[in-house]
Structures are given as C-alpha cells and as structure tokens.
Amino acid sequence: MAIRDTSAQDIPVGHGSDRGRPLRKWIWPGVAVLMVLAGIGLVARGWLSSARSFDAARVRIAEVKQGDLVRDISADGRVIAANSPTLYAISSGTVTLKVVAGDVVKQGQELAVIDSPELRSKLAQEQATLAGLEAEADRASLNATLARASARKVTDQARIDQSAAQRDLDRYQRGYDGGVIPQVDLARAQDSVKKSDITLQHALQDAGLQSQGADLDARNKRQLAERQRAVVSEVQRQVDALTLRAPFDGQVGQVQATQYTNVAANAPILGVVDLSKFELEIKVPESFARDLVIGTPAQLTSGSGQPFPGEISAVSPEVVSGEVAARIRFTDRQPPGLRQSQRMSARVLLDTRKNVLKVERGPFLEQSGGRYAYVMEGDTAVRRPVELGVSSLGEVEVKSGLKPGERVVVSGADQFGDEPRVRIN
C-alpha cells in the first residue's frame, strides 16, 4: 500500500524580483489619482469658501504702499475778467448809446446818456428851494446883525446916563459938603446913580440875550439851507449819473439796451470789461471744497507750459452737479496776450503728508462710507474693516486695517455686495 505525500499541494515559487512586480505597476497610477483628487479638493475648498466668483477683468487691484501723500487739485479752467461791472440806469428815460459791443474805451469816456425829464425837473425844483432857503439864511444873519447893533445902542445910552448921574452925584456931594445943597437933593442924586446902574445892567443882559436869539435863528436858517444843499447835491449826482462813463480803461462787453428806447430805473444798460486783470475759474469736486480757502497757493500753466504763481481768490458756496466753482488770481504777473475764455490748467497744493500708508484712490471710498475694503488673499478677496484718512486726486491715506504690500480691490467692488469673501478668477 503506497503512502501519499504533499507534492500535489506544492506550488512553484519564483525569485524575489518577480514577487514585487505587480505592486510596482500600480504605484504611479495611484499617485496620479491622489494628485487629481488633491487638486479637486483644493478647487472645491476654494469654491466652498467663496460665496461668489467674479472675473478679474472686471475689477482693479492696487497695492498698498508707504510714502509721501501730496494732496493737490489739478483742473482745467477758463480765463475770465476779474473786473467786469455792469452799468445800470439810475432813472427811467430814453437811452442814447455812444458805443457798441467790443469798443475799446478809456476811463471817464461817455458810454451812454439817459434822458430823464422827471429827474431834471426835480433838480430844478430843489435848486429853487435851496435858493429861497439861502436867502432866508442871509436875512436871518442880517437880522442878527441889526439886533446886536440895536442892543449895543441901548447899552451905550445906558452907559452915558450912568456917567451923567455919577457926575451929578459928585456935584451934589461937593455942594452938600460945602453946606450949599440940602441933604434931600444929595439923596435924590444918589438914587439917580443907582437907577442908572440898574438900567445899564439890564441893557447889557438884554443885549446878550438878543444876540443869542438872533444867532440861533440865523443858525437854524443856515442848517435848513445846508440840508437842502445836500438834497440838491444828491439829485445833481443822479442827474450826472444819467451819463454812463467808463469806470476804467477796458472794452465794452455785452450791451443789454437798445438805441433810443425807454428803459426802466435800475435796468442794465451795458457791461465794461477790464482787460488788464484776469482770473482763472475752475471747477473742483465737492469733496475738496472744504479744503479750499482764500489765499491757498496755486500754480497756473499756460499753453506754452510756462508756470505762473497764483492764489485762491474766491470759492462759491453753491454746489452744482457735485462741483464747486473757484477763482484763482495771478499773484505776480499774468501771461502776455491773455484773452477771455482762454483755457489754462491749474494745480492747487493743499498739503503734504510725509511717510504714510497710501493706496490708489477708487470707487471703494464711496462704498460703506470708506469703512471696509476687499483685500486679496491669494485669489480670494476678503472684506476687511479699514480706517482711511485724507485723500488726493489719485491716492488716499490708510490709517489702519492694511499693511504695506497688501493688494486692495479699488474698483469693481460694488458688484460684490456685502459678501465677506469672493473669488477672483
């Protein structure tokens, strides 16, 4: 009986290099699959961490930098005449024009004449009243002279009577001392002296009162005449103003009146332009209006590129279409051959901030009141609170919330809404 062994269960085994060959052929495919899964995971993580995604071409990104922030305003302006008054009719009447628009005139030259019979008649009446009051003033002065003369006559007569009574008293006194004159005659002479003294005293007092009264009447008459003279001077000034004259050397501007027509009182007749003094009118954004003060230095540049110093001379309080009008005058000299409505560029220097954080200015300033900004972290924009300072036309100061080198979405963030994180493709 034969005994069976295990030879039927044995399997031939090859060398060691042959055993690892099936495992190695799956290593690289597995690595590739892991890399694809990792990429898909990163993309999925980015998509999950960002609520929305936007195209990078629709936004503008700027880098936060550190340096000097120059606050200035650059604008193109229009040259206007600094002095261009309009002459008005002081009274109604018929106007006669002596010049036409564009004429060069000299100071004091007649430009127009208004014929006002009413005003001229009023002048004649006031002059006649003045003549009557002056005559009354002269008469009052003459009456004062006569009153003083009459008082002087009475006073002189009283002095003579007082002297005569004193001589009689002296004579009676000598006669009484010699025993020739009785005492009653001496007493009568003494009474006469006292009476003459009282008469002289009253005469002097009456003379002073009469002189004061006459002077007062004369002064009142003179004051009435002076008042009327002032009225005549005013009416005469109005009559003289019927002839419109050039206030300075210049050129006739717009003529509002028509030749030989009747104009109303205070109606505009024509304008005169001073060609020797010009200013530049510019429009600045409303946000810069509060920084403009009269006297702020500016630099004006003509078409040739030559700079001319200037300063702010006026700032309009009215805001029109988000802009404020301001005027700049030349402080040293103005370009030769300057004309009205000529275009010039102006640069107004407000101030300079040294070594500050700054970023490019953009519409993000108006979003959320400038309290938030979208900061780039890789390809994701994260909404972050920031504190901004002063701004210029091209840059804005960063006080806190940002660091140098960080990138900020300065334009196009309005499409993000208030999302905390968005993806920029």
C-alpha positions as CSV (number, residue, x, y, z in Angstrom):
1,M,0.0,0.0,0.0
2,A,1.5,3.3,-1.1
3,I,1.6,6.4,1.2
4,R,0.5,9.8,-0.5
5,D,2.7,12.9,0.1
6,T,2.1,16.6,-0.3
7,S,3.6,17.0,-3.6
8,A,0.3,17.6,-5.2
9,Q,-0.3,20.7,-3.0
10,D,3.0,22.4,-3.6
11,I,3.2,25.5,-5.9
12,P,6.4,26.6,-7.5
13,V,7.6,30.0,-6.3
14,G,9.8,32.3,-8.4
15,H,12.7,34.6,-7.4
16,G,12.1,37.8,-5.1
17,S,12.2,40.3,-8.1
18,D,9.3,38.6,-9.6
19,R,7.1,38.9,-6.4
20,G,7.2,42.8,-6.3
21,R,6.5,43.4,-9.9
22,P,2.6,43.5,-9.7
23,L,2.8,46.1,-6.8
24,R,5.1,48.4,-8.6
25,K,2.9,48.7,-11.6
26,W,0.1,50.3,-9.5
27,I,2.2,52.9,-7.7
28,W,2.3,55.6,-10.4
29,P,-1.4,55.4,-11.3
30,G,-2.2,55.7,-7.6
31,V,0.0,58.8,-7.2
32,A,-1.7,60.4,-10.2
33,V,-5.1,59.7,-8.8
34,L,-4.1,61.2,-5.5
35,M,-2.8,64.4,-7.2
36,V,-6.0,64.7,-9.2
37,L,-8.1,64.2,-6.0
38,A,-5.9,66.8,-4.2
39,G,-6.4,69.4,-7.0
40,I,-10.1,68.7,-7.0
41,G,-10.1,69.1,-3.2
42,L,-8.3,72.5,-3.4
43,V,-10.7,73.7,-6.1
44,A,-13.7,72.5,-4.1
45,R,-12.3,74.2,-1.0
46,G,-11.9,77.5,-2.8
47,W,-15.4,77.2,-4.2
48,L,-16.8,76.3,-0.9
49,S,-15.0,79.1,1.0
50,S,-16.2,81.8,-1.5
51,A,-19.8,82.5,-1.9
52,R,-19.5,84.0,-5.4
53,S,-16.9,84.3,-8.2
54,F,-16.0,87.2,-10.4
55,D,-13.8,87.8,-13.4
56,A,-10.5,89.6,-12.7
57,A,-11.0,91.8,-15.7
58,R,-14.0,93.4,-14.1
59,V,-12.0,94.7,-11.0
60,R,-8.9,96.9,-10.5
61,I,-6.5,95.9,-7.8
62,A,-3.9,98.3,-6.3
63,E,-1.0,97.7,-3.9
64,V,-0.7,99.4,-0.5
65,K,2.5,101.5,-0.4
66,Q,4.3,103.7,2.0
67,G,5.5,107.2,1.1
68,D,4.6,110.8,0.8
69,L,1.0,111.7,0.1
70,V,0.6,115.0,-1.8
71,R,-2.8,116.5,-1.6
72,D,-3.4,118.7,-4.6
73,I,-6.1,119.6,-7.1
74,S,-5.5,119.7,-10.8
75,A,-8.1,121.2,-13.0
76,D,-8.5,123.0,-16.3
77,G,-10.1,126.4,-16.0
78,R,-11.4,129.2,-18.1
79,V,-9.9,132.7,-18.1
80,I,-12.4,135.4,-17.1
81,A,-12.1,139.1,-16.4
82,A,-11.5,139.9,-12.7
83,N,-13.4,143.2,-13.0
84,S,-16.4,143.3,-15.4
85,P,-19.1,145.5,-13.9
86,T,-22.5,146.1,-15.5
87,L,-23.7,149.7,-15.6
88,Y,-27.4,150.4,-14.8
89,A,-29.9,153.1,-15.4
90,I,-30.3,155.3,-12.3
91,S,-33.7,156.5,-13.5
92,S,-36.2,155.7,-16.3
93,G,-35.8,157.6,-19.6
94,T,-34.7,157.3,-23.2
95,V,-31.2,155.9,-23.7
96,T,-28.7,157.0,-26.3
97,L,-25.8,154.7,-26.8
98,K,-22.4,156.2,-27.6
99,V,-20.5,152.9,-28.1
100,V,-21.2,149.4,-29.4
101,A,-20.1,146.0,-28.0
102,G,-16.3,145.4,-28.5
103,D,-15.3,149.1,-28.5
104,V,-12.1,149.9,-26.5
105,V,-12.8,152.7,-24.1
106,K,-10.8,154.9,-21.8
107,Q,-11.6,155.8,-18.2
108,G,-14.2,158.6,-18.0
109,Q,-15.4,158.2,-21.6
110,E,-19.1,158.6,-22.3
111,L,-20.8,155.3,-23.0
112,A,-24.5,156.1,-22.9
113,V,-26.8,159.0,-21.9
114,I,-30.3,158.7,-20.4
115,D,-32.7,161.5,-20.9
116,S,-34.9,161.7,-17.8
117,P,-37.1,164.9,-17.8
118,E,-38.6,163.9,-14.4
119,L,-35.2,163.8,-12.7
120,R,-34.0,167.1,-14.3
121,S,-37.2,168.8,-13.3
122,K,-36.7,167.6,-9.7
123,L,-33.2,169.1,-9.8
124,A,-34.6,172.5,-10.9
125,Q,-37.2,172.4,-8.1
126,E,-34.7,171.5,-5.4
127,Q,-32.3,174.2,-6.6
128,A,-35.1,176.8,-6.4
129,T,-35.9,175.7,-2.9
130,L,-32.2,175.9,-2.0
131,A,-32.1,179.5,-3.3
132,G,-35.1,180.5,-1.1
133,L,-33.5,178.9,2.0
134,E,-30.2,180.6,1.4
135,A,-32.0,183.9,1.1
136,E,-33.7,183.3,4.4
137,A,-30.4,182.3,6.0
138,D,-28.9,185.6,4.7
139,R,-31.9,187.5,6.0
140,A,-31.5,185.8,9.4
141,S,-27.9,186.7,9.5
142,L,-28.7,190.3,8.7
143,N,-31.4,190.4,11.4
144,A,-28.9,189.1,13.9
145,T,-26.5,191.9,13.0
146,L,-29.3,194.5,13.4
147,A,-30.3,193.1,16.7
148,R,-26.8,193.3,18.0
149,A,-26.5,196.9,16.8
150,S,-29.8,197.9,18.5
151,A,-28.7,196.2,21.7
152,R,-25.3,197.9,21.5
153,K,-27.1,201.3,21.1
154,V,-29.3,200.8,24.1
155,T,-26.2,199.7,26.1
156,D,-24.2,202.7,25.1
157,Q,-27.1,205.0,26.0
158,A,-27.3,203.4,29.4
159,R,-23.6,203.9,30.0
160,I,-23.9,207.6,29.1
161,D,-26.9,208.0,31.5
162,Q,-24.9,206.2,34.2
163,S,-21.9,208.5,33.7
164,A,-24.2,211.7,33.8
165,A,-25.8,210.5,37.0
166,Q,-22.5,209.9,38.6
167,R,-21.3,213.4,37.7
168,D,-24.5,214.9,39.2
169,L,-23.9,212.9,42.4
170,D,-20.3,214.2,42.6
171,R,-21.5,217.8,42.2
172,Y,-24.2,217.4,44.8
173,Q,-21.8,215.8,47.2
174,R,-19.4,218.7,47.0
175,G,-22.3,221.2,47.4
176,Y,-23.6,219.2,50.4
177,D,-20.1,219.2,51.9
178,G,-19.9,223.0,51.5
179,G,-23.3,223.5,53.1
180,V,-24.9,224.8,49.9
181,I,-27.0,221.7,48.9
182,P,-29.6,220.2,51.2
183,Q,-29.5,216.5,52.0
184,V,-32.6,215.7,50.1
185,D,-31.0,216.8,46.8
186,L,-28.0,214.6,47.6
187,A,-30.2,211.6,48.3
188,R,-32.1,212.2,45.0
189,A,-28.8,212.3,43.1
190,Q,-27.7,209.0,44.8
191,D,-31.0,207.4,43.7
192,S,-30.4,208.5,40.2
193,V,-27.0,206.9,40.1
194,K,-28.4,203.6,41.4
195,K,-31.2,203.8,38.8
196,S,-28.7,204.3,36.0
197,D,-26.6,201.4,37.3
198,I,-29.6,199.1,37.2
199,T,-30.5,200.3,33.7
200,L,-27.0,199.6,32.4
201,Q,-27.0,196.2,33.9
202,H,-30.3,195.2,32.3
203,A,-29.2,196.7,29.0
204,L,-26.1,194.5,29.0
205,Q,-28.2,191.5,29.8
206,D,-30.8,192.2,27.1
207,A,-28.0,192.8,24.6
208,G,-26.6,189.3,25.3
209,L,-30.0,187.6,25.1
210,Q,-30.9,189.4,21.9
211,S,-27.6,188.4,20.3
212,Q,-28.0,184.7,21.3
213,G,-31.6,184.7,19.9
214,A,-30.5,186.3,16.7
215,D,-27.6,183.9,16.3
216,L,-29.9,180.9,17.0
217,D,-32.3,182.0,14.3
218,A,-29.5,182.5,11.8
219,R,-28.0,179.1,12.6
220,N,-31.3,177.4,12.1
221,K,-31.8,179.0,8.7
222,R,-28.3,178.1,7.7
223,Q,-28.9,174.4,8.7
224,L,-32.1,174.3,6.7
225,A,-30.1,175.7,3.7
226,E,-27.3,173.1,4.3
227,R,-29.9,170.3,4.4
228,Q,-31.4,171.5,1.1
229,R,-27.9,171.8,-0.4
230,A,-27.3,168.1,0.4
231,V,-30.6,167.3,-1.3
232,V,-29.6,169.3,-4.4
233,S,-26.2,167.5,-4.4
234,E,-27.8,164.1,-4.3
235,V,-30.2,165.0,-7.1
236,Q,-27.3,166.5,-9.1
237,R,-25.4,163.3,-8.6
238,Q,-28.3,161.4,-10.0
239,V,-28.5,163.7,-13.0
240,D,-24.8,163.3,-13.6
241,A,-25.2,159.5,-13.4
242,L,-27.6,159.7,-16.3
243,T,-24.4,159.9,-18.3
244,L,-22.8,156.5,-18.1
245,R,-19.0,156.7,-18.2
246,A,-16.3,154.0,-18.3
247,P,-15.0,153.3,-14.8
248,F,-11.6,152.2,-16.1
249,D,-9.7,151.5,-19.3
250,G,-11.2,148.5,-20.9
251,Q,-13.6,147.1,-23.5
252,V,-17.3,147.3,-23.9
253,G,-18.9,143.9,-23.2
254,Q,-22.5,142.9,-23.7
255,V,-24.9,145.7,-24.5
256,Q,-28.4,145.0,-23.0
257,A,-30.2,148.2,-24.0
258,T,-31.4,149.2,-27.5
259,Q,-30.7,152.5,-29.0
260,Y,-33.3,155.3,-28.4
261,T,-35.6,153.1,-26.3
262,N,-37.2,153.8,-23.0
263,V,-35.5,151.9,-20.1
264,A,-36.8,151.4,-16.6
265,A,-35.0,152.5,-13.5
266,N,-32.2,150.1,-12.4
267,A,-32.3,148.4,-15.8
268,P,-28.9,147.0,-17.1
269,I,-27.5,149.1,-20.0
270,L,-24.1,147.6,-20.8
271,G,-21.0,146.0,-19.3
272,V,-17.4,147.0,-19.3
273,V,-14.5,144.5,-19.1
274,D,-11.1,145.3,-17.6
275,L,-8.6,143.7,-19.9
276,S,-5.7,144.3,-17.5
277,K,-6.7,141.9,-14.8
278,F,-7.8,138.3,-15.4
279,E,-8.6,135.4,-13.2
280,L,-9.0,131.6,-13.8
281,E,-12.3,130.0,-13.0
282,I,-12.0,126.2,-12.2
283,K,-14.5,123.5,-11.1
284,V,-13.4,121.3,-8.2
285,P,-15.2,118.2,-6.7
286,E,-17.4,118.9,-3.8
287,S,-15.3,116.8,-1.5
288,F,-12.4,119.2,-1.9
289,A,-14.4,122.4,-1.4
290,R,-14.0,122.4,2.3
291,D,-10.2,122.4,1.9
292,L,-10.2,125.4,-0.4
293,V,-9.7,128.7,1.5
294,I,-8.9,132.1,0.2
295,G,-5.2,132.6,-0.1
296,T,-4.3,129.0,-0.8
297,P,-1.3,129.0,-3.2
298,A,-1.8,127.6,-6.8
299,Q,0.2,127.3,-9.9
300,L,-1.2,128.2,-13.3
301,T,0.2,126.9,-16.6
302,S,-0.4,128.5,-19.9
303,G,-0.4,126.8,-23.3
304,S,3.3,127.3,-23.6
305,G,3.9,125.4,-20.4
306,Q,5.3,128.3,-18.5
307,P,4.1,128.3,-14.9
308,F,2.7,131.4,-13.2
309,P,2.1,131.8,-9.4
310,G,-1.4,132.4,-8.2
311,E,-3.8,132.0,-5.2
312,I,-7.4,131.2,-4.5
313,S,-9.4,134.5,-4.5
314,A,-13.0,133.2,-4.2
315,V,-14.9,130.0,-3.6
316,S,-18.5,129.7,-4.5
317,P,-20.8,128.5,-1.7
318,E,-23.1,126.8,-4.3
319,V,-22.7,123.2,-5.4
320,V,-23.7,122.5,-9.0
321,S,-23.6,118.9,-10.3
322,G,-21.3,117.8,-7.5
323,E,-18.8,120.6,-8.3
324,V,-17.9,123.9,-6.7
325,A,-16.6,126.9,-8.7
326,A,-13.5,128.7,-7.5
327,R,-11.4,131.6,-8.8
328,I,-7.6,131.9,-8.9
329,R,-5.9,135.2,-9.4
330,F,-2.3,135.9,-10.5
331,T,-0.1,137.0,-7.6
332,D,2.9,138.1,-9.6
333,R,2.2,138.6,-13.2
334,Q,-0.1,137.2,-15.8
335,P,0.8,135.8,-19.2
336,P,1.1,138.3,-22.0
337,G,-1.7,138.4,-24.6
338,L,-4.2,136.7,-22.3
339,R,-7.8,136.6,-23.6
340,Q,-11.2,135.9,-22.1
341,S,-12.4,132.2,-22.2
342,Q,-8.9,131.0,-22.9
343,R,-8.1,127.6,-21.3
344,M,-5.4,127.2,-18.7
345,S,-4.5,124.4,-16.3
346,A,-4.2,125.0,-12.5
347,R,-2.7,123.0,-9.7
348,V,-3.7,123.8,-6.1
349,L,-1.4,122.4,-3.4
350,L,-3.4,121.6,-0.3
351,D,-0.8,119.9,1.9
352,T,1.8,117.0,2.0
353,R,1.7,114.0,4.4
354,K,5.1,112.5,5.0
355,N,5.8,108.7,5.1
356,V,2.2,107.5,5.3
357,L,0.5,104.3,4.1
358,K,-1.4,105.0,1.0
359,V,-3.3,103.2,-1.7
360,E,-4.7,104.2,-5.1
361,R,-8.0,106.1,-4.9
362,G,-11.0,104.4,-6.3
363,P,-14.8,103.9,-6.0
364,F,-14.3,101.8,-2.9
365,L,-14.1,105.1,-1.0
366,E,-17.8,105.7,-1.5
367,Q,-18.8,102.1,-0.6
368,S,-19.8,101.6,3.0
369,G,-18.5,105.1,3.7
370,G,-14.9,104.0,3.2
371,R,-15.0,101.8,6.3
372,Y,-14.4,98.5,4.5
373,A,-12.2,97.3,1.7
374,Y,-11.7,93.9,-0.1
375,V,-8.2,92.7,0.5
376,M,-6.7,90.0,-1.8
377,E,-5.6,86.7,-0.1
378,G,-4.4,84.6,-3.0
379,D,-7.3,84.5,-5.5
380,T,-9.8,85.4,-2.8
381,A,-11.0,88.9,-1.9
382,V,-11.8,89.2,1.8
383,R,-13.9,92.1,3.2
384,R,-11.9,93.8,6.0
385,P,-12.7,96.9,8.1
386,V,-10.2,99.8,7.4
387,E,-9.8,103.4,8.5
388,L,-8.9,105.9,5.8
389,G,-7.6,109.4,6.2
390,V,-7.3,112.3,3.8
391,S,-7.3,111.8,0.1
392,S,-5.9,113.4,-3.0
393,L,-7.0,113.1,-6.6
394,G,-5.1,109.8,-7.1
395,E,-4.4,108.4,-3.6
396,V,-5.9,108.0,-0.2
397,E,-4.2,107.7,3.2
398,V,-4.6,104.4,5.1
399,K,-4.7,104.8,8.9
400,S,-5.3,101.2,10.0
401,G,-6.5,97.9,8.6
402,L,-3.9,97.4,5.9
403,K,-0.2,96.7,5.6
404,P,2.4,97.6,3.0
405,G,2.4,95.2,0.1
406,E,-1.2,94.1,0.5
407,R,-3.4,94.3,-2.5
408,V,-6.8,96.0,-2.4
409,V,-9.7,96.0,-4.8
410,V,-10.1,99.7,-5.5
411,S,-12.6,99.4,-8.3
412,G,-15.4,97.0,-9.1
413,A,-16.1,96.0,-5.5
414,D,-19.6,97.4,-5.9
415,Q,-20.7,94.2,-7.6
416,F,-19.6,92.1,-4.6
417,G,-22.5,93.4,-2.4
418,D,-21.6,92.8,1.2
419,E,-20.2,89.3,0.7
420,P,-17.4,88.5,3.3
421,R,-15.4,86.6,0.7
422,V,-15.5,86.4,-3.0
423,R,-13.3,84.6,-5.5
424,I,-11.5,86.5,-8.3
425,N,-10.9,84.3,-11.3
